[in-house]
């Protein structure tokens, strides 16, 4: 009986060691997943910021071109020949006052 008890104790110890090793492996995998998720989130944030900058640059280019066209129209045509709504800001109206 003593031999059976010793074998049972050794088996229980091996089982506990295997469970602990399994827990360590799970923790490593979870940490890898967390790191990958965080890296992906940072990448997405950088992409959003980049897209925002590109959109702002595009908007600024369009606004500059619109002002250039308005200034050219102000010199050539005058205020009466523009459709309603073209002069959206006071800055646009100042182009015609010059």
Secondary structure, DSSP 4 states (H G I P E B T S, - for coil): -HHHHHHHHHHHHHHHHHHHHHHHHHHHHHHHHHHHHHHHHHHHHHHHHHHHHHHHHHHHHHHHHHHHHHHHHHHHT-GGGSPTTS--SHHHHHHHH-
